[in-house]
Amino acid sequence: MTAPSPSPTTHPAALRWSGRLGFLLATLIAATFLLGTTEAPHAVAGKKDEKAKQDDKTKKDDKIKKDDKTKKDDKTKKDDKTDPPKKEEKKVRAKPMLEFKGHTDWVRHIVYSPDGKRLASASRDKTVKIWDVATGKDLLTLKGSPTDIRGVCFSPDGTKIASSTGAFVKDKKVWLGEVRIWDASSGKEVRSFKAHEEPIEAIGFSPDGTRLATASEDKTVKIWDVATGKELQTLKGHTGQVLAVAFSADGKRIASASEDKTVKVWDPDNGKELLTLKGPERTVTEVAFSPDGNRIAAGSQDGTIRVWDTTGKEQLNLKAPEGVLTVAFSRDGKYLAAGGWNETITVWDAAAGKELRAIHGHDRSVTSVAFSPDGSRLASGGIDQAVRIWDLTAPPPKQ
């Protein structure tokens, strides 16, 4: 006889285990459901942080794009400002009377001989060339400079030429300014001497031809005995490189121009500073005495040409198209010419300050201008390596 099956009511332990299993199963299902639909607080925070970072990145990218667009717009505006207008691009260069070509680098300085028959040009190609003004023929080429020649001048009697440069001394690792004096007829070097602790930017004879003045990057002006090369005076006072120097017609004063934004006037006999002329806002690049010695003109990189009397009172403040690199009075003192960063040479009435003519004469910056002794011609040299002669008796060229 088969025993009867046990009844649930007769097994309370089984009921307890069954209930526990059911509870565990229900808990597991609920937990699985909750995990599938709900995240822990730190996970939520993480997603919020990630979203915030993404938003910040989007904002940053938007800002970068905006800034980049602004920069592009600014660059476009700058390019628009920098690029000359179409009318300027179509400007035709004026035709000179003569054009001298032969230098292979910048023409840094030019000067007429006292009789007006020759023209000397100093270049960055380490040479000085002497030209026949009537024919444009290259008469002499003075060689031997260790580096670019920055200044050149004829002696008052026209028999000598002085040039200035600088040489690097390898063993001492220093620059030394150098002066060379040449025979103007044969081109033979007569004398050379070390003159400054830095290159010499400009040079000029005294009216009697016995002394030389040199302007140097070492912030000084020096005066030399031409016959012996002996140093006579050292003029100290500028706080920047001295870029130009000139004797007055009577030889009793020297004017110097500097990157310290001043022109100084000196007594060459005792080296005493007589006057300091201020006003330009940038480097003063050139200085010139009027033939009567009563005025001093200076050109500056700020685009101005200022003219003072001998007391330091400003008489004229002329505006050039751009930074000025060169200034010259005509031999009679009636005219003042200037050139610079702009390719245009400007001529003014030196007394009234009225502009008389503008000559678009070079393809690049004009570095030097010089009037012929009779004032009928104006010579110019530039970075485009050419020397050109302009007829001032002809009507002003049409631009």
Secondary structure, 3 states (H helix, E strand, C coil): CCCCCCCHHHCHHHHHHHHHHHHHHHHHHHHHHHHHHCCCHHHHHHHHHHHHHHHHHHHHHHHHHHHHHHHHHHHHHHHHHHCCCHHHHCCCCCCCCEEECCCCCCEEEEEECCCCCEEEEEECCCCEEEEECCCCCEEEEECCCCCCCCEEEECCCCCEEEEEEEEEECCCCEEEEEEEEEECCCCCEEEEEEEECCCEEEEEECCCCCEEEEEECCCEEEEEECCCCCEEEEEECCCCCEEEEEECCCCCCEEEEECCCEEEEECCCCCCEEEEEECCCCCEEEEEECCCCCEEEEEECCCEEEEEECCCCEEEEEECCCCEEEEEECCCCCEEEEEECCCEEEEEECCCCCEEEEEECCCCCEEEEEECCCCCEEEEEECCCCEEEEECCCCCCCC
